[in-house]
Amino acid sequence: MEHSANHVAVRRPLLDVHTHTVVSGHAYSSLQEMARAAADKGIEVLGITEHGPSIPGTCPLLYFRNMHVVPRSMYGVRLLMGCEINILDTRGTLDLDDSYLDMLDLRIAGIHSNCWSGGTADDNTAGMIAAIRHPKIHIISHPADGTAPLHFEPLVHAAAESHTLLEINNHSLAPVRGKLMARDNNLKILRLCKQHHVPVIMGSDAHISFQIADYDRLLPLVAETDFPDELIMNYWPDRFFEYLGIPASPASV
């Protein structure tokens, strides 16, 4: 284990499964550039999760239908082709139906302000719990970013029951994003997950290859909460696959 100058303990991450390519419309690297960068950084598992159809400028649905042409191992990196699906409302409605969800290796769901119709914190929490409990959803992206007021303890319990991972998101902590609640909310999630022994996943939310496995804004929060390494799935690819029920080896395409 390595230690940084400010004594934040850092184990080398082996997994980053929330990333975007040029296909999402507002990202800047190709799929192969992302995979090459992941290999150069020693990442074993890379998720490519383009935005779902409700985000302006993202890929057409045909993109997801044709993902079978993409090799699931590239430059020695295990590649998961997926989507960051939008949770649209307090009922937990998703913007991809089951026929498309079945085409994905990895299914992340999250709230984005430009396609979210919310309500009270109780209503919003109910909608996110519905997404957490959806049998095809693996990860909830940036629940702590403050886009919708939420109650975090019920989310943690629902995630534990459903084997759905809650993400702590590095990108939402960037000052330019203006997510003023993100730091405190991420700390709340980390403390609750530690208390209840629930695993989490760190997400770079990379929109360019240089950001892959960049968790620099998250690691101080992990240190502040003394969050145990064994509950951070980025360090344990085998546990990640087992916990989410994803095949550890790529299927032939």
N, C-alpha and C positions, 0 to 999 in steps of 0.2 A: 504494500500500500504506500502511496506517495503522499507527501504533505506539501501544501502550498505555503507561500511566505506568510500568509495570515493565519496559518495553522488550521485551515479547513481541510479535513481529511478527504482524500480523493482516491477512490478505487476506479480503475480504468473501465469506462462503460464499453459494453460489447454490443449494444443494441440501441437503435434509434428508429422508431416506427411511425413518427408523425413528421412527414416532410412533404414538400410540394415542388413540382417542376413547372416549367413554362406552360404546361398544359392547364394549370389552374388560372392562368390569365394575368396574374400579378406576382409571379415568381420568375427566376432569372437563369436557371440551369436546366439542361436536358436530363432525361432519365439516365443516360449513360454517364454524363458528368457527375451526377449524384452518386451513382454506384461506384465510379472510380474514386471519388473523394472519400466515400465510406471505406473502401478497401485501403486507401492510403492512411486512414486514421485508425485502422485496426478494428473496424466495426464488423461484426459477424452477421448481424441481421439488420436489414434496412427496410423500412416500410415506406412506400410511395403512396400517399393518401391525398389524391387530388380533391378539390372542393366539389361538393355535390351541386346539383343543377340550379339551386336557388341563388347561388352566389353569382353576381354579374361577371361575365367574361370567362367563366370556367368552361370546361370541355363539354362537348355534346354527349348524350347518352351512348352513342355509338362507340365512344372511347372505351367505356367499361365493357361493352359487348365483345370488343376485339382484344382484350388484354391477354387472351390465351396465347397470342403470338409472342409474348415477352418471356424470355428465359427466366426461370426463377432462381438461377444461380448466375451471378455476373461478377467477374474479377475476384472470384472466391467468396463473394458475399451472398448470403441467403436473402433473396428478394421477396418481399410480400407486396403484392399489388392490391391496393385497397382504395378507400374513399373516406374523406371526412364528411360524413352525411350531416345534413342540417336537421336539428330539432326545431320544428316550426311553431309549436304552440304548447299550451298547458295540458294538452292531451297526450303529448309525446309523439305527435305525428312526425314521421320522417319524410325526407324528400326523395328517397329511392324506395321503390316497392320491393317485395320479396324476390321477384324474378331477377332484379339487378343485384340485390344483396347476395344472392346465391352465386354470382359470378366473381365475387371478391374473396381474396385471401384474408383480408383484414378489414374490419368494419369499426370505424371510429364515429362517434356521434357527438355533436356539440351545438351550442347556441351561438349564433352570430347576429349582430344587431340589425343588419340590413334584411333579414328574413325571419325575424322572430316576433311573434305576437304573444306578449306576456301578460301577466296580471300581478297579483299579490305574491309575496314570498311563499305563502302556502301553495298557491296555484302553480307557481313556477317550479317549486320543489316536486309537486305531484307530477308535472310533465316530465321533469328529468328522471324521476324514479321510473316512470313508464318506459323511458328509453333505456335506462339501466337494466330493467327486467326484460327487455326485448330479447328473445333467445338468440338472435343473430348479432347483437352488438357486443363488441369486445372491450372497447375503451370509451370513456367519456372525455372529450377534449376540453381543456381549460375551464373547468367548472368554477374556478376561483377568480376569474378575471373581472367579475363585477358587472358583466353585461346584464344579467338578471339577478335580482335579489333572491338568495336561496338559504335554506336551512341545511347546514352541512352534516349534522349528525345523522338525520334520516338517510342522506345520500350514502354515507359511509356504511351504514347497516345494510342498505339495499345492495350496495356494491359487493359487500362480503357475502351476502346470501346468494347473489347471482353469478359470482366469479367474474364480475366486470371490473376493470381497472379504472380508477380515477387518476387523471393526469395532473401533474403539476407542471406548468408550462413556462418554459424559459422566455419565449418570445413576448408573452403578455407582460413581463416585468421590465421590458425596455422602456425607459422614460419617454421616448417619442410616442409610444402607444397611448399614453395618458390614462392607463388603467390604475386609478388611484387606490382601489380596494384590493388589487391583486396580491400585494405582499402580505397584508394581514390575513386575507382569505386563504392563501396558500399555507400560511402558518397554522391556521385553524384546522385545515384538512390534514396536515402532517401530524399535528398533535392528536387529533381524533383517531387517525389510522394507527398511530403508535399505540395509543391507549387500547384500541380494540384489536391490535395485531392484524391489521388489514394491509395488504401490499398496495403499492402505488407504482406508477411509471412516470419517469421524467420525459417530457417531450421537448425537443428543440423547436418544433414547428418551423423547421428550416425552409426558407424561401430562396435560398441560394446555397450552392454546395459548401461554401466556407462555413455555414452555420450548422452543418451536420454534427450531432453529438456535442453541441455547445450548450452546456448546462451551467455556465459560470454564474448566472444570476440566481440559480436555484441552490447551488451548493452551500452558500452561507445560511440559507433557511434550513437546509438539512442539518447543518452543524448546530444552528441555534436551537433546534428541537431535539438534538441528539438522536436523530431518526436512524434506526438500525439498518445497516447495509442489506441484511437478509430480506428486508421488506421492499427493497428497490429493485424492480424487475430488470432494469437495464444492465445489471451486473450478472444476471443468471439466465441466459437464453433458454436453457432446458426447462427451468421452472416456468418461464414465460409461456412456452408452448404448451406445457402440461396444464397450467392454470387456466388457459383460455381454450384448451381443446383444439389447438391448431396443429396439424401434422408437422413434426420437427424436420422432416425431409421434404423437399419439393416434389410435387406430383409431376409426372411426365406431361408435357403440353404439346 
